[in-house]
C-alpha cells in the first residue's frame, strides 16, 4: 500500500462522521484527500532551534490560518494539527529557549519524569485458542516493548512461528495482573 493509500484510509476513518453528511463520490473524496496529502507532503520544513529565526512569507502562508476561528467548543481552529502548526511557527520565530522559559519548570520536570518512567507491558498470544501470557516486561515505550517481544517471542518452544500481541502500558504489575485476570475470566472491558 502506498503512503497516499495509507493516508487516505486513515483520513476516511477519522472523518467518517463528516463524510456521511456529504454528497461526494468516492473519486471526489479521493481527489480532495490527494490534494491535502500533496499539500502536507510539500510543506516547507521548520527546523526548530534554541534561538529564534526569521520567518519568510511562504512559512506564514502555510502554517498560519487565513482567519482565526473557534469552531470547536473552547478550542481555536478546526483541528489540533492546524493549531500545532501555528505553535510550531511561533516557536520557530521566538526559539525553543524562550518557549521553555514561559513553561513553569515543575511542569517540564513532571513531563520529563513521565517520559523516563518505566511502564509495564504484557506480551500474550491466543494461538492455542485461549488468552496466554508469554511475558510481562518493563520498558519506556510501546516501541521498545515491541522490539523486545520480537526478539524473545517470535517462535514458541517447538520452534514454530508464533503470533503474539502486546497490552499496555500499565502503571505497574498490579494493574497488569488485574487486567490479565479480567481477560482470563472473559471481562475484556477492564
Secondary structure as GFF3:
##gff-version 3
##sequence-region A 1 190
A	DSSP	alpha_helix	3	14	.	.	.	ID=ss1
A	DSSP	alpha_helix	16	20	.	.	.	ID=ss2
A	DSSP	alpha_helix	26	41	.	.	.	ID=ss3
A	DSSP	alpha_helix	57	63	.	.	.	ID=ss4
A	DSSP	alpha_helix	80	94	.	.	.	ID=ss5
A	DSSP	alpha_helix	96	102	.	.	.	ID=ss6
A	DSSP	alpha_helix	105	116	.	.	.	ID=ss7
A	DSSP	beta_strand	119	125	.	.	.	ID=ss8
A	DSSP	beta_strand	132	139	.	.	.	ID=ss9
A	DSSP	alpha_helix	142	152	.	.	.	ID=ss10
A	DSSP	beta_strand	165	170	.	.	.	ID=ss11
A	DSSP	alpha_helix	173	184	.	.	.	ID=ss12
###
